[in-house]
C-alpha cells in the first residue's frame, strides 16, 4: 500500500512539474489560470495587429477577391510575366511589406504585440518524391524573416505570436485563408501533411525555445472542415472534432519534447469558434483563441467563450478581428478588455482604407487587377511587371497611407469618451 501511495505521490509531482506554467515559463509570457501574464507574472493584455498579406496573400487584400487563394493569384501573374519575374515580385513584396519601420511605428502608437501568419512553404521546401519529417529540407527564408522580426520587436519591447496560417495541404474549405489547392490532399486527408506540420512546429520550438520575445505558438489558424458531416463543410455543427483534437495533442507533445517555455494557443473548428470535443487540454500553459468578425459587440456574443474560460480555467485571446468600421473597432476592443481579453486586429495593411496603413495601388497595377477580375483588356507583360514591382515598393511603410482614425479607434476610443483634438494621436 505504501508503495502504491508513493507511486501516486511521484506521479502527482511529475504532473505538477509538467503542467504548471510557473514551473516552465519563468521570464516568458504564459498562461496563469484564466489570465495571460508577462515574464514577471503580471497580468498582460495583448494589444496587437496581424501581419496578414505578408507571407500569405488573400485575394481581397490585393483587390482580387474573385481569385481568393495566393496560389491562384501567383499562377495568373506567372501566365503573363513568367515564373522568374513572378518570384522577383514576391521576393520584393516580402522585402518591403513588413520592415523595422512598421514595428517601430506600431510600438509608438501603443501596440505591444504582433501576430505573424506563416505560410508553411516559406519554412519547408516542397521537394517532390520526399515525405515524412525525416526527409524535410528546411527553407531558410522563413526562419530568416522571423529572426529579423524578432530583432525589431525586441528593440521595441514587444512580443510575437507565431501563427501557422497556411498549413501543409491546407486546413479548411475556405481556400484563400490557407492557400489550399482542392485538387491535392488537404491537411486532414494526408498523414504526410500532418507529419510536416508537426515537424515544422518541432523545428520552430528547437530554434526559439529560449527566445522570450516570442509570446506563443498559435498552432493552426481557423480550421474549417466537416469531419463527421461532409455537407457541413466548415465544421460549424461538428460535435466531435476528433481529428483536430488528435492533431493538437500530437503537436503539443512534439513541441513539449523540445520547448517547455512557450505558451501554446489553440483555435476551434468553424474559423476558430467551435470547440466541441477539443477541451480540456492537459497542458496548462495553453490559451483558447476565438475569432470575431461581423457580429455585435455585446456581452452575450462572447458568453460562450467566457464559459469555456471559467469551466476549463484557461485564458482567452481574441486572436483575430477587424475588417469593420471605426466605431465597431472601438466597441470590440472595449468588450474584450472589459473582460480581461487581449486582441489582435487584422490586418495591419492592405489595398483598402479600414486598416492602420493602406497600400496605394498604382495605375498599372489597377489595370492588371481589372483584367484579372474580368473587367478589362489584357495588359502588356512589361506594364504588368512594372505595376507589380511598384506595388511591392509601395507596400513599404514610408509609402503607405496612414489612417490615424483607425489607430485612434483601436487604442484611444475604447478607453475614453473625450473627443480628440485637431492633432493626430
PEPEBEL-V156225 format. One record per pair of residues at least 12 apart in sequence whose ideal C-beta (glycine too) atoms are under 10 Angstrom apart, sorted by the first residue. I is the first residue (numbers start at 1). GAP is how many residues later the second one is. Records with the same first field share a line. If there is no record, write none. Layout:
I->GAP + GAP
This chain:
15->267 + 269
16->268
17->243
18->238 + 242 + 264 + 265 + 266
19->237 + 262 + 263 + 264 + 265 + 266 + 267
20->12 + 264 + 265
21->12 + 16 + 20 + 239 + 242 + 262 + 263 + 264 + 265
22->15 + 19 + 262 + 263
23->237 + 261 + 262
24->232 + 235 + 236 + 237 + 238 + 260 + 261
25->12 + 14 + 16 + 187 + 235 + 236 + 237 + 238 + 259 + 260
26->13 + 14 + 15 + 186 + 235
27->12 + 13 + 14 + 183 + 185 + 234
28->131 + 181 + 182 + 183 + 184 + 185 + 186 + 187 + 188 + 231 + 232 + 233 + 234 + 235 + 257
29->15 + 17 + 84 + 130 + 131 + 132 + 183 + 184 + 185 + 186 + 187 + 232 + 233 + 234 + 256 + 258
30->14 + 185 + 186 + 231 + 232 + 233 + 234 + 254 + 255 + 256 + 257 + 285
31->185 + 232 + 233 + 234 + 252 + 253 + 254 + 255 + 256 + 257 + 282 + 283 + 284 + 286
32->12 + 252 + 253 + 282 + 283
33->251 + 276 + 280 + 281 + 282
34->272 + 275 + 276 + 278 + 279 + 280 + 281 + 282 + 306
35->274 + 279 + 280 + 281 + 305 + 306 + 307
36->179 + 180 + 227 + 229 + 251 + 278 + 279 + 280 + 281 + 304 + 305 + 306
37->226 + 278
38->74 + 121 + 174 + 177
39->120 + 173 + 176
43->272 + 297
44->68 + 69 + 115 + 171 + 298
45->67 + 68 + 272 + 288 + 291 + 292 + 295 + 296 + 297 + 298
46->65 + 66 + 67 + 68 + 69 + 112 + 113 + 115 + 169 + 170 + 241 + 269 + 271 + 272 + 273 + 290 + 295 + 296 + 297 + 298
47->59 + 62 + 63 + 64 + 65 + 66 + 111 + 286 + 289 + 290 + 295 + 296 + 297 + 298 + 363 + 364 + 367
48->58 + 63 + 64 + 65 + 66 + 67 + 110 + 111 + 112 + 113 + 167 + 269 + 271 + 294 + 295 + 296 + 297 + 298 + 300 + 362
49->53 + 54 + 57 + 60 + 62 + 64 + 65 + 66 + 273 + 294 + 295 + 296 + 297 + 298 + 299 + 300 + 306 + 307 + 308 + 358 + 361
50->63 + 64 + 65 + 66 + 67 + 111 + 113 + 115 + 171 + 269 + 270 + 271 + 272 + 294 + 295 + 296 + 297 + 298
51->46 + 47 + 51 + 52 + 55 + 63 + 64 + 65 + 66 + 67 + 98 + 109 + 112 + 114 + 293 + 295 + 296 + 297 + 298
52->63 + 64 + 65 + 111 + 113 + 125 + 268 + 270 + 271 + 293 + 294 + 295 + 296 + 297 + 298 + 303
53->17 + 40 + 44 + 45 + 64 + 293 + 294 + 295 + 296 + 297 + 298 + 302 + 306 + 342
54->39 + 40 + 42 + 43 + 44 + 48 + 62 + 63 + 64 + 65 + 68 + 91 + 95 + 293 + 294 + 295 + 341
55->15 + 38 + 39 + 42 + 43 + 61 + 62 + 63 + 64 + 65 + 66 + 67 + 68 + 86 + 87 + 90 + 91 + 108 + 110 + 111 + 124
56->13 + 14 + 61 + 62 + 63 + 64 + 65 + 66 + 107 + 109 + 110 + 120 + 121 + 122 + 123 + 165
57->12 + 13 + 14 + 16 + 17 + 33 + 36 + 40 + 62 + 119 + 122 + 293
58->12 + 15 + 59 + 107 + 116 + 117 + 118 + 119 + 120 + 121 + 289 + 292
59->13 + 14 + 116 + 117 + 313 + 314
60->116 + 263 + 290 + 291 + 292
61->12 + 115 + 286 + 288 + 289 + 290 + 291 + 294 + 298
62->31 + 288 + 289 + 290 + 297 + 299 + 303 + 307 + 310 + 329
63->287 + 288 + 289 + 296 + 298 + 302 + 303 + 305 + 306 + 307 + 309 + 310
64->12 + 112 + 287 + 304 + 305 + 308 + 309
65->111 + 308
66->303 + 306 + 307 + 308 + 309
67->109 + 302 + 305 + 306
68->106 + 107 + 108 + 109 + 111 + 112
69->97 + 101 + 105 + 106 + 107 + 108 + 109 + 110 + 111 + 112 + 113
70->20 + 49 + 51 + 96 + 105 + 106 + 108 + 109
71->50 + 95 + 99 + 104 + 105 + 108 + 109 + 110
72->103 + 104 + 107 + 109 + 300
73->13 + 17 + 103 + 106 + 299
74->12 + 13 + 15 + 16 + 105
76->292 + 295 + 296
77->12 + 13 + 291 + 295 + 307 + 308 + 311
79->299 + 302 + 305
80->288 + 291 + 292 + 298 + 299 + 300 + 301 + 302 + 303 + 304 + 305 + 308
81->287 + 300 + 301 + 302 + 303 + 304 + 305 + 307
82->299 + 303
85->296 + 299 + 300 + 303 + 304
86->299 + 302
88->297 + 300 + 301 + 304
89->295 + 296 + 298 + 299 + 300 + 302 + 303
90->298 + 302
91->50 + 301
92->296 + 297 + 298 + 299 + 300 + 301 + 303
93->295 + 296 + 298 + 299 + 300 + 302
94->28 + 47 + 48 + 51 + 298 + 301
95->50 + 297 + 298 + 300 + 301
96->263 + 295 + 296 + 297 + 298 + 299 + 300 + 301 + 302 + 303
97->251 + 252 + 253 + 260 + 262 + 294 + 295 + 297 + 298 + 299 + 300 + 303
98->16 + 18 + 47 + 50 + 51 + 54 + 250 + 251 + 297 + 298 + 299
99->49 + 50 + 53 + 296 + 297 + 298 + 299
100->48 + 49 + 51 + 52 + 53 + 55 + 56 + 297
101->51 + 295 + 296 + 297 + 299
102->12 + 47 + 50 + 246 + 247 + 254 + 255 + 293 + 294 + 295 + 296 + 298
103->45 + 46 + 48 + 49 + 50 + 51 + 52 + 53 + 55 + 57 + 245 + 294
104->48 + 51 + 52 + 54 + 293
105->51 + 243 + 251 + 252 + 292 + 293 + 295 + 297 + 302
106->46 + 47 + 50 + 52 + 242 + 250 + 251 + 291 + 301
107->45 + 46 + 48 + 49 + 50 + 51
108->48 + 299
109->247 + 293 + 295 + 298 + 299 + 301 + 302 + 303 + 316
110->297 + 300 + 301 + 302 + 315
111->45 + 47 + 233 + 234 + 237 + 245 + 296 + 299 + 300
112->41 + 44 + 45 + 46 + 47 + 103 + 230
113->40 + 45 + 46 + 47 + 48 + 102 + 103 + 204 + 229 + 230 + 231
114->35 + 36 + 38 + 39 + 42 + 44 + 45 + 46 + 47 + 48 + 49 + 101 + 230 + 234
115->45 + 46 + 47 + 48 + 50 + 100 + 101 + 103 + 106 + 150 + 174 + 202 + 204 + 205 + 228 + 229 + 230 + 231 + 232 + 233
116->29 + 30 + 33 + 34 + 37 + 44 + 45 + 46 + 47 + 48 + 49 + 98 + 102
117->44 + 45 + 46 + 47 + 48 + 49 + 60 + 61 + 101 + 104 + 203 + 229 + 230
118->24 + 27 + 28 + 44 + 45 + 46 + 47 + 48 + 49 + 82 + 86 + 100 + 103
119->20 + 23 + 45 + 46 + 47 + 48 + 59 + 60
120->19 + 22 + 44 + 45 + 46 + 47 + 48 + 49 + 50 + 58 + 59 + 67 + 73 + 76 + 77 + 80
121->18 + 20 + 21 + 45 + 47 + 58
122->17 + 18 + 19 + 20 + 21 + 22 + 23 + 24 + 44
123->13 + 15 + 16 + 17 + 18 + 19 + 20 + 22 + 23 + 41 + 45 + 73 + 76 + 77 + 80 + 81
124->12 + 13 + 14 + 15 + 18 + 44 + 72 + 73 + 75 + 76 + 79
125->12 + 13 + 14 + 15 + 16
126->13 + 42 + 70
130->62
131->59 + 60 + 61 + 62 + 64 + 65
132->59 + 60 + 63 + 64 + 67
133->59 + 62 + 63 + 64 + 65 + 66 + 67 + 69 + 70 + 121
134->61 + 65
135->57 + 60 + 61 + 64
136->59 + 60 + 63 + 64 + 67
138->61 + 62 + 65 + 69
142->58 + 62
143->60 + 61 + 64 + 65
146->14 + 16 + 58 + 61 + 62 + 65 + 68
147->60 + 61 + 64
149->13 + 64 + 65
150->12 + 58 + 61 + 63 + 64
151->62
152->61
153->60 + 61 + 62
154->57 + 58 + 59
155->58
156->57
157->56
158->55 + 57
159->53 + 54 + 55 + 56 + 57 + 104
160->48 + 51 + 53 + 54 + 55 + 56
161->53 + 54 + 55 + 56 + 57 + 101 + 102 + 104 + 126 + 128 + 156 + 158 + 181 + 183
162->39 + 42 + 46 + 52 + 53 + 54 + 55 + 56 + 57 + 100 + 103
163->53 + 54 + 55 + 56 + 57 + 58 + 59 + 102 + 104 + 126 + 156 + 157 + 181
164->14 + 33 + 36 + 37 + 40 + 53 + 54 + 55 + 56 + 57 + 87
165->12 + 13 + 14 + 53 + 55 + 56 + 57 + 155
166->12 + 13 + 14 + 21 + 55
167->12 + 13 + 19 + 20 + 21 + 26 + 27 + 29 + 30 + 33 + 52 + 53 + 54 + 56 + 80
168->17 + 18 + 19 + 22 + 24 + 25 + 26 + 27 + 28 + 29 + 30 + 31 + 32
169->12 + 15 + 16 + 17 + 18 + 19 + 20 + 21 + 23 + 24 + 25 + 27 + 28
170->12 + 14 + 15 + 16 + 17 + 18 + 19 + 23 + 53 + 55
171->15 + 16 + 17 + 22 + 26 + 49 + 50 + 51 + 52 + 53 + 54 + 73 + 76 + 96 + 98
172->14 + 15 + 16 + 48 + 49 + 50 + 51 + 52 + 53 + 54 + 61 + 62 + 63 + 97 + 98 + 99
173->13 + 50 + 51 + 52 + 53 + 59 + 60 + 61 + 62
174->48 + 49 + 50 + 51 + 59 + 60 + 97
177->44 + 45 + 46 + 47 + 94
178->42 + 43 + 44 + 45 + 46
186->39
187->33 + 36 + 38 + 56 + 57 + 60
188->35 + 37 + 38 + 39 + 55 + 56 + 59
189->36 + 54
194->49 + 52 + 53 + 56 + 57
195->55
197->22 + 23 + 50 + 53 + 54 + 57
198->21 + 49 + 52 + 53 + 54 + 55 + 56 + 57
199->52 + 55
200->51 + 54
201->16 + 18 + 19 + 49 + 50 + 51 + 53 + 54 + 57 + 58 + 63
202->49 + 52 + 53 + 55 + 56 + 57
203->55
204->13 + 51 + 54 + 55 + 58
205->12 + 46 + 49 + 50 + 51 + 52 + 53 + 54 + 55 + 56 + 57
206->49 + 51 + 52 + 53
207->51 + 52
208->50 + 51 + 53 + 54
209->46 + 49 + 50 + 51 + 52 + 53
210->49 + 51 + 52
211->48 + 50 + 51
212->49 + 50
214->45 + 47 + 48 + 49
215->47 + 48 + 50 + 72 + 102 + 127
216->46 + 47 + 48 + 49 + 69 + 70 + 71 + 73 + 101 + 103
217->34 + 35 + 38 + 42 + 45 + 46 + 47 + 48 + 49 + 69
218->45 + 46 + 47 + 48 + 49 + 54 + 69 + 71 + 99 + 101 + 102 + 126
219->28 + 29 + 32 + 33 + 36 + 45 + 46 + 47 + 48 + 67 + 70
220->24 + 27 + 28 + 31 + 45 + 46 + 47 + 52
221->44 + 46 + 50 + 51 + 68 + 70 + 98 + 99
222->12 + 45 + 46 + 47 + 48 + 49 + 50 + 51 + 67 + 69 + 97 + 98
223->12 + 15 + 18 + 20 + 21 + 24 + 25 + 43 + 44 + 45 + 46 + 47 + 48 + 49 + 51
224->12 + 14 + 44 + 45 + 46 + 47 + 48 + 49 + 50
225->13 + 16 + 18 + 19 + 44 + 45
226->12 + 43 + 44
227->12 + 13 + 14 + 15 + 16 + 17 + 42 + 50
228->12 + 13 + 14 + 15
232->37 + 38 + 42
234->35 + 36 + 37 + 40
235->33 + 34 + 35 + 36 + 38 + 39 + 41
236->32 + 33 + 34 + 35 + 37 + 38
237->32 + 33 + 37 + 39
238->30 + 31 + 32 + 36 + 37 + 38 + 39 + 40
239->35 + 37 + 38
240->29 + 36 + 37 + 38
241->27 + 28 + 29 + 33 + 34 + 35 + 36 + 37
242->35 + 36
243->26
244->22 + 23 + 24 + 25 + 30 + 31 + 32 + 33 + 34
245->21 + 24 + 30 + 31 + 32 + 33 + 34 + 36
248->16 + 18 + 19 + 30 + 33 + 35 + 38
249->29 + 32 + 33 + 34
251->13 + 15
252->12 + 14 + 29 + 30 + 31 + 33 + 34
253->29 + 30
255->28
256->26 + 27 + 29
260->23 + 25
261->24
262->23
263->20 + 22 + 23 + 24 + 52 + 54
264->17 + 19 + 20 + 21 + 22 + 23
265->21 + 22 + 23 + 24 + 50 + 52 + 54
266->12 + 13 + 15 + 17 + 20 + 21 + 22 + 23 + 48
267->20 + 21 + 22 + 23 + 24 + 50 + 52 + 53
268->20 + 21 + 22 + 23 + 37 + 40
270->21
271->19 + 20 + 22 + 49
272->16 + 17 + 18 + 19 + 20 + 21 + 46 + 47 + 48
273->16 + 17 + 18 + 19 + 20 + 31 + 32
274->16 + 30
275->13 + 15 + 29 + 30 + 33 + 37
278->30 + 34
279->29 + 32 + 33 + 35
280->28 + 31 + 32 + 33 + 34
281->31 + 33
283->31
284->29 + 30
285->29 + 30
286->26 + 28 + 29
287->22 + 27 + 28 + 29 + 30 + 32 + 55
288->17 + 20 + 21 + 24 + 26 + 27 + 28 + 29 + 31
289->16 + 26 + 27 + 28 + 29 + 30 + 31 + 53 + 55
290->12 + 14 + 15 + 18 + 19 + 26 + 27 + 28 + 29 + 30 + 31 + 51
291->27 + 28 + 29 + 30 + 31 + 53 + 55
292->13 + 26 + 27 + 28 + 29 + 30 + 32 + 40 + 43 + 44 + 49 + 51
293->27 + 28 + 29 + 30 + 31 + 39 + 53
294->27 + 29 + 30 + 34
295->26 + 29 + 33 + 37
296->32 + 35 + 36 + 39
297->24 + 27 + 30 + 31 + 32 + 33 + 34 + 35 + 36 + 37 + 38 + 39
298->33 + 37
299->36 + 39 + 40
301->31 + 34
302->14 + 16 + 30 + 33 + 34 + 37 + 39
303->36
305->12 + 13 + 34 + 36
306->33 + 34 + 35
309->30 + 31 + 32
315->25 + 26 + 27
316->20 + 23 + 24 + 25 + 26
317->19 + 24 + 25 + 26 + 27
318->14 + 15 + 17 + 18 + 19 + 21 + 23 + 24 + 25 + 26 + 27
319->23 + 24 + 25 + 27
320->23 + 24 + 25 + 26 + 27
321->12 + 15 + 22 + 23 + 24 + 25
322->21 + 22 + 23 + 24 + 25 + 26 + 32 + 33 + 84 + 88
323->22 + 23 + 24 + 27 + 29 + 31 + 32
324->21 + 30 + 85
325->29 + 81 + 84
326->28 + 77 + 79 + 80 + 81 + 82 + 83 + 84 + 87
327->82 + 86
328->26 + 81
329->14 + 16 + 25 + 76 + 77 + 78 + 79 + 80 + 81 + 82 + 84 + 85
330->78 + 79 + 80 + 81 + 82 + 83 + 84 + 85 + 86
331->78 + 82 + 83
332->13 + 77 + 78 + 82
333->12 + 76 + 77 + 78 + 80 + 81 + 82
334->79 + 80 + 81
335->79
336->78
337->77 + 78
338->76
343->67 + 71
345->61 + 64 + 65
348->49 + 52
349->46 + 48 + 51 + 52 + 53 + 54
350->45
351->14 + 15 + 18 + 40 + 43 + 44
352->51
353->48 + 50 + 52 + 53
354->49 + 51 + 52 + 55
355->45 + 46 + 48 + 51 + 52
356->44 + 45 + 46 + 47 + 48 + 49 + 50 + 51 + 52 + 53 + 54 + 55
357->38 + 40 + 42 + 43 + 44 + 45 + 46 + 49 + 50
358->36 + 42 + 43 + 44 + 45 + 48
359->32 + 33 + 35 + 36 + 37 + 40 + 41 + 42
360->30 + 31 + 34 + 35 + 39 + 40 + 41
361->26 + 29 + 30 + 33
362->24 + 25 + 26 + 27 + 28 + 29 + 31 + 32
363->20 + 24 + 27
364->15 + 16 + 18 + 19 + 20 + 21 + 22 + 23 + 24 + 25 + 26 + 27
365->14 + 18 + 19 + 21 + 22 + 23 + 24 + 25 + 26 + 27 + 29
366->21 + 25
367->12 + 13 + 16 + 17 + 20
368->12 + 15 + 16 + 17 + 18 + 19 + 20 + 23
369->18 + 22
371->13
372->12
402->22
404->16 + 19 + 20 + 21
405->15 + 19 + 20
407->17 + 18
408->12 + 16 + 17
409->16
410->15
411->14
412->13
413->12
